[in-house]
């Protein structure tokens, strides 16, 4: 396979790589490695050994002591829960109207392709690397598996090519996902007074959370938020439920310890499990490298989290930006697409940034 931008993008979109499917993601990592090595055989390859969280690092053979420009992409996508809501095959990778349509086109297969094209075109003596991760959508698990290897690199700057419409974004909120459980006592539904209803306890707790969570505000990131995304409890209508659970997604602007403590202190909470805990990300707008990038810098953060939450902790204070092709509004949506012109623009911009980095 050649490194034709549209062709490679369509091949990636055709291959379902839903978060949690390690085999499919590993196969895609293998494909990308093969394609890149065909074009740039000098690239050095390091593969993660975690069977459940595969990752691959490709880097130039430049002097290992020089600061590396790291491009970091994930290969997983969210599922397609209702293909009937799409007007096209979600994995058809249709090329129409200057767009490639399909799940993952914007989030973030276009960014993967743009980064791959730039690395393949880079001078072998330019210290550059491409990190490809798995399971970003479920908490940056692949990036966490690769973090120790990244920490050994002398990283000078990081680009995360997520969909920003090719504008530079300086950060985003963190994410704290909690599974909060309540416990009751089962009884026959006709005599509820003999039991204790865990669902009602959970409803009381959620009502209190709506006004009681100790949210903070950051001048750049804004105010923290919460979303009780999944609620479950009970088995059949005529049994008083003895357990209930909510999975809460909170977007944070600082350490999540205070929020976690609030949930654990509530009288109805029998158990609180941390599912995801990612810190917020922020790079100063006056950073010299940021100022040199050939793209406008947005004054607002991204609305989603990225692998930057993990990588920012292991790159020694190097600037981290989110900057890539794609439309944020169509991420995770039916009829997802990406403009080919944006993909080509991103590839050219990354190539230019790598050339300056090497020079």
Phi and psi in degrees as a GROMACS rama.xvg file:
@    title "Ramachandran Plot"
@    xaxis  label "Phi"
@    yaxis  label "Psi"
@TYPE xy
-85.3776  172.692  UNK-2
-94.9835  35.1293  UNK-3
-64.1125  128.319  UNK-4
-60.0539  -52.7562  UNK-5
-64.6958  -42.5087  UNK-6
-64.2851  -43.8226  UNK-7
-66.6572  -42.2016  UNK-8
-59.4833  -45.3419  UNK-9
-63.9322  -36.7542  UNK-10
-65.1125  -39.3478  UNK-11
-66.5232  -42.7059  UNK-12
-66.1882  -32.732  UNK-13
-67.3061  -19.6195  UNK-14
-99.9641  107.49  UNK-15
-62.4609  124.411  UNK-16
-131.766  59.1278  UNK-17
-67.6763  142.009  UNK-18
-50.1277  136.51  UNK-19
97.674  -19.5388  UNK-20
-92.8913  85.8775  UNK-21
-64.081  -38.0146  UNK-22
-63.4662  -45.1275  UNK-23
-64.7198  -40.7844  UNK-24
-68.0586  -38.172  UNK-25
-63.9314  -39.8479  UNK-26
-62.0181  -39.7286  UNK-27
-69.0683  -38.0558  UNK-28
-59.7878  -40.3374  UNK-29
-64.4877  -41.6734  UNK-30
-60.7417  -48.1224  UNK-31
-63.4721  -38.9402  UNK-32
-62.679  -44.0778  UNK-33
-61.8464  -45.8222  UNK-34
-62.4032  -45.3031  UNK-35
-66.4459  -39.8995  UNK-36
-70.8704  -28.0897  UNK-37
-63.4262  -40.6904  UNK-38
-83.7843  -34.2586  UNK-39
-135.633  77.3046  UNK-40
-64.3308  -13.012  UNK-41
-75.4918  -13.4572  UNK-42
-64.4461  136.063  UNK-43
-92.2799  138.528  UNK-44
-119.163  129.066  UNK-45
-122.458  128.165  UNK-46
-114.595  138.415  UNK-47
-69.0733  148.889  UNK-48
-101.127  -0.697734  UNK-49
-75.3229  114.238  UNK-50
-63.138  -35.3379  UNK-51
-84.858  -22.8703  UNK-52
-127.955  73.2534  UNK-53
-68.1184  151.739  UNK-54
-156.998  159.109  UNK-55
-140.002  137.374  UNK-56
-118.333  122.907  UNK-57
-114.252  131.51  UNK-58
-142.845  154.795  UNK-59
-73.7839  160.066  UNK-60
-85.9255  28.2545  UNK-61
-66.2614  167.664  UNK-62
-48.0395  117.413  UNK-63
-64.8371  -11.4263  UNK-64
-89.1767  -9.54403  UNK-65
-83.9936  148.138  UNK-66
-60.0737  134.516  UNK-67
-99.2112  137.443  UNK-68
-91.2191  117.439  UNK-69
-104.363  124.49  UNK-70
-99.8252  128.277  UNK-71
-126.406  119.091  UNK-72
-131.291  151.171  UNK-73
-108.525  152.159  UNK-74
-107.767  -5.24503  UNK-75
-84.8319  160.166  UNK-76
-129.907  165.598  UNK-77
-76.0486  162.236  UNK-78
-71.0069  173.497  UNK-79
-113.617  89.7779  UNK-80
-68.5401  -27.615  UNK-81
-138.861  84.3721  UNK-82
-57.9993  -25.4522  UNK-83
-66.7101  -17.4202  UNK-84
-79.2052  -9.98487  UNK-85
-90.2512  147.647  UNK-86
-90.7827  -6.13792  UNK-87
-133.627  164.469  UNK-88
-64.1051  121.339  UNK-89
-59.2285  -22.5958  UNK-90
-118.022  21.4719  UNK-91
-80.67  -22.5221  UNK-92
53.8482  44.4169  UNK-93
-60.6758  138.576  UNK-94
-107.835  109.697  UNK-95
-153.844  133.664  UNK-96
63.1934  30.563  UNK-97
75.9609  13.6361  UNK-98
-126.305  150.08  UNK-99
-104.746  126.845  UNK-100
-106.255  139.296  UNK-101
148.727  163.451  UNK-102
-61.6534  128.276  UNK-103
90.8402  -4.54129  UNK-104
-57.7936  -47.6488  UNK-105
-87.9652  -34.1392  UNK-106
-120.17  91.0431  UNK-107
-136.025  44.5688  UNK-108
-63.1093  -32.9988  UNK-109
-63.9279  -40.7872  UNK-110
-64.1237  -38.2383  UNK-111
-59.4424  -47.7257  UNK-112
-64.7649  -44.7019  UNK-113
-60.5398  -42.6643  UNK-114
-66.7148  -40.511  UNK-115
-63.4968  -43.7164  UNK-116
-60.0366  -42.3255  UNK-117
-67.4543  -42.7089  UNK-118
-65.5904  -40.852  UNK-119
-63.1782  -30.9685  UNK-120
-87.2137  -10.3828  UNK-121
-71.1129  147.242  UNK-122
-59.0445  134.119  UNK-123
-56.808  -23.1702  UNK-124
-90.0641  1.71463  UNK-125
-82.67  122.687  UNK-126
-73.1312  97.1531  UNK-127
-140.314  154.65  UNK-128
-149.36  152.893  UNK-129
-123.359  119.705  UNK-130
-102.035  125.283  UNK-131
-113.285  122.457  UNK-132
-120.012  168.063  UNK-133
-113.59  161.783  UNK-134
50.5472  40.6466  UNK-135
-67.2069  -37.5917  UNK-136
-65.512  -19.5673  UNK-137
-109.85  23.5076  UNK-138
120.105  25.2975  UNK-139
55.0105  43.9107  UNK-140
-70.3814  -38.9172  UNK-141
-66.1766  -40.1725  UNK-142
-62.6292  -38.7101  UNK-143
-63.2616  -38.1739  UNK-144
-66.7901  -31.0156  UNK-145
-90.0648  -7.12269  UNK-146
-58.5307  -39.9005  UNK-147
-64.2087  -37.977  UNK-148
-69.2428  -41.9885  UNK-149
-62.3053  -37.8741  UNK-150
-61.6931  -22.3107  UNK-151
-82.2348  -12.1515  UNK-152
-84.9502  146.923  UNK-153
-83.083  71.5101  UNK-154
-70.7956  129.555  UNK-155
-101.017  -25.5943  UNK-156
-166.006  157.429  UNK-157
-132.015  134.517  UNK-158
-116.418  125.616  UNK-159
-106.21  105.766  UNK-160
-79.7442  47.9316  UNK-161
-72.7948  167.39  UNK-162
-70.542  112.499  UNK-163
-132.834  13.4148  UNK-164
64.4591  28.8922  UNK-165
62.8911  27.6888  UNK-166
-108.362  147.433  UNK-167
-80.7501  128.307  UNK-168
-116.449  133.728  UNK-169
-94.1297  1.07735  UNK-170
166.073  -175.41  UNK-171
-164.562  165.575  UNK-172
-67.2627  160.819  UNK-173
-84.1692  -178.602  UNK-174
-136.909  130.15  UNK-175
-125.894  109.371  UNK-176
-106.745  124.358  UNK-177
-122.576  139.365  UNK-178
-99.5439  111.046  UNK-179
-106.447  126.133  UNK-180
-119.45  143.433  UNK-181
-116.422  154.128  UNK-182
-124.947  139.749  UNK-183
-132.255  -153.461  UNK-184
-137.946  126.039  UNK-185
-70.9701  148.44  UNK-186
-159.821  169.419  UNK-187
-68.0313  142.11  UNK-188
-63.436  -19.9382  UNK-189
-82.1954  -13.7832  UNK-190
-131.234  65.6653  UNK-191
-63.8422  -21.3307  UNK-192
-66.3908  -17.2454  UNK-193
-83.7396  -8.87679  UNK-194
-118.234  -167.3  UNK-195
-140.183  121.416  UNK-196
-87.8284  109.817  UNK-197
-68.4224  -28.3615  UNK-198
-67.5192  -41.7513  UNK-199
-64.978  -37.4187  UNK-200
-60.6617  -42.8247  UNK-201
-65.5773  -39.7214  UNK-202
-62.1428  -41.3861  UNK-203
-61.8492  -43.5207  UNK-204
-64.1537  -43.3066  UNK-205
-66.4564  -37.3785  UNK-206
-62.2636  -38.2398  UNK-207
-70.2352  -37.4706  UNK-208
-62.6672  -31.7505  UNK-209
-58.4174  -28.7043  UNK-210
-121.374  -10.3208  UNK-211
-105.163  -12.0666  UNK-212
-63.6056  134.325  UNK-213
-81.9382  71.6285  UNK-214
-74.0012  146.647  UNK-215
-113.864  165.57  UNK-216
-128.892  137.644  UNK-217
-117.143  140.719  UNK-218
-57.4406  -33.7122  UNK-219
-95.2863  -45.4778  UNK-220
-81.6821  -20.7357  UNK-221
91.153  -157.874  UNK-222
-97.619  143.75  UNK-223
-64.328  153.855  UNK-224
-133.592  165.403  UNK-225
-141.184  152.694  UNK-226
-145.647  113.375  UNK-227
-76.1368  92.6602  UNK-228
-81.7799  -31.7237  UNK-229
-135.034  126.55  UNK-230
-125.936  133.68  UNK-231
-144.795  153.244  UNK-232
173.707  146.934  UNK-233
80.6483  169.166  UNK-234
-125.172  -50.9083  UNK-235
-138.662  158.931  UNK-236
-63.2564  -27.4417  UNK-237
-99.6391  25.7616  UNK-238
-130.007  130.773  UNK-239
-66.6893  122.628  UNK-240
-69.6297  134.186  UNK-241
-100.995  3.05718  UNK-242
-154.19  151.08  UNK-243
-153.358  156.73  UNK-244
-148.662  143.82  UNK-245
-127.993  138.672  UNK-246
-104.872  117.243  UNK-247
-106.128  132.131  UNK-248
-106.148  111.66  UNK-249
-113.022  134.988  UNK-250
-104.341  122.334  UNK-251
-111.18  155.374  UNK-252
-113.373  0.239016  UNK-253
-157.414  -172.989  UNK-254
-53.3677  137.536  UNK-255
-85.5745  9.39502  UNK-256
-58.9153  -40.9522  UNK-257
-65.3044  -39.639  UNK-258
-67.4757  -44.1913  UNK-259
-60.0401  -42.3339  UNK-260
-62.9818  -39.5049  UNK-261
-59.0084  -47.9168  UNK-262
-62.3657  -42.1454  UNK-263
-69.6867  -21.8259  UNK-264
-86.6158  -8.00108  UNK-265
-73.5843  136.915  UNK-266
-63.836  -26.5787  UNK-267
-80.6671  -17.9513  UNK-268
-78.1761  113.125  UNK-269
-84.5779  -28.5896  UNK-270
-159.402  141.676  UNK-271
-131.699  118.012  UNK-272
-110.79  131.013  UNK-273
-82.6913  119.128  UNK-274
-95.0851  -42.1299  UNK-275
-141.401  136.444  UNK-276
-142.624  94.323  UNK-277
-117.011  132.812  UNK-278
-77.674  160.475  UNK-279
-70.0491  166.112  UNK-280
-130.323  138.077  UNK-281
-156.771  130.167  UNK-282
-118.332  134.13  UNK-283
-60.4277  138.223  UNK-284
-65.7441  -24.5457  UNK-285
-91.5829  11.2466  UNK-286
-60.4514  131.807  UNK-287
-59.3979  -39.281  UNK-288
-67.3729  -42.1045  UNK-289
-58.4813  -43.6108  UNK-290
-63.0043  -22.0548  UNK-291
-87.0596  -8.27358  UNK-292
-71.2077  141.953  UNK-293
-85.1731  55.5758  UNK-294
-160.455  151.753  UNK-295
-68.0541  146.567  UNK-296
-100.4  123.552  UNK-297
-75.2652  143.981  UNK-298
-83.436  -0.673829  UNK-299
-120.776  155.688  UNK-300
-79.8797  169.037  UNK-301
-69.2819  152.929  UNK-302
-89.6584  -4.92739  UNK-303
-120.459  167.144  UNK-304
-97.0372  161.781  UNK-305
-139.905  177.962  UNK-306
-63.0014  -11.6644  UNK-307
-58.926  -27.9344  UNK-308
-60.7321  -36.3678  UNK-309
-83.2878  -48.9496  UNK-310
-66.6811  -34.22  UNK-311
-59.6218  -21.9567  UNK-312
-82.6463  -13.0989  UNK-313
-123.833  9.3962  UNK-314
-110.253  19.0531  UNK-315
62.3712  35.6972  UNK-316
83.4658  7.53739  UNK-317
-63.6442  146.781  UNK-318
-64.239  140.554  UNK-319
-127.537  126.619  UNK-320
-126.159  151.293  UNK-321
-103.298  122.524  UNK-322
-162.297  108.111  UNK-323
-167.379  174.503  UNK-324
-78.2222  150.683  UNK-325
123.987  161.852  UNK-326
-108.712  112.75  UNK-327
-54.2391  -33.0228  UNK-328
-65.2753  -21.7112  UNK-329
-101.159  -2.09171  UNK-330
-62.7634  132.419  UNK-331
69.4314  5.94849  UNK-332
-102.05  164.572  UNK-333
-66.0191  149.061  UNK-334
57.8478  43.1923  UNK-335
-62.7302  145.735  UNK-336
-154.368  171.539  UNK-337
-142.479  144.814  UNK-338
-77.8925  125.967  UNK-339
-60.569  -33.9229  UNK-340
-61.4487  -36.8022  UNK-341
-67.604  -41.6755  UNK-342
-59.0611  -47.3323  UNK-343
-65.5199  -39.1032  UNK-344
-62.2654  -42.6927  UNK-345
-64.2565  -44.3938  UNK-346
-60.1129  -41.9305  UNK-347
-65.5877  -41.1777  UNK-348
-65.8246  -44.8266  UNK-349
-62.922  -40.2071  UNK-350
-61.0295  -42.1068  UNK-351
-65.3414  -40.8207  UNK-352
-65.8003  -40.8172  UNK-353
-65.4743  -38.349  UNK-354
-62.789  -42.4919  UNK-355
-66.4705  -37.5383  UNK-356
-61.4745  -42.1726  UNK-357
-70.5789  -30.991  UNK-358
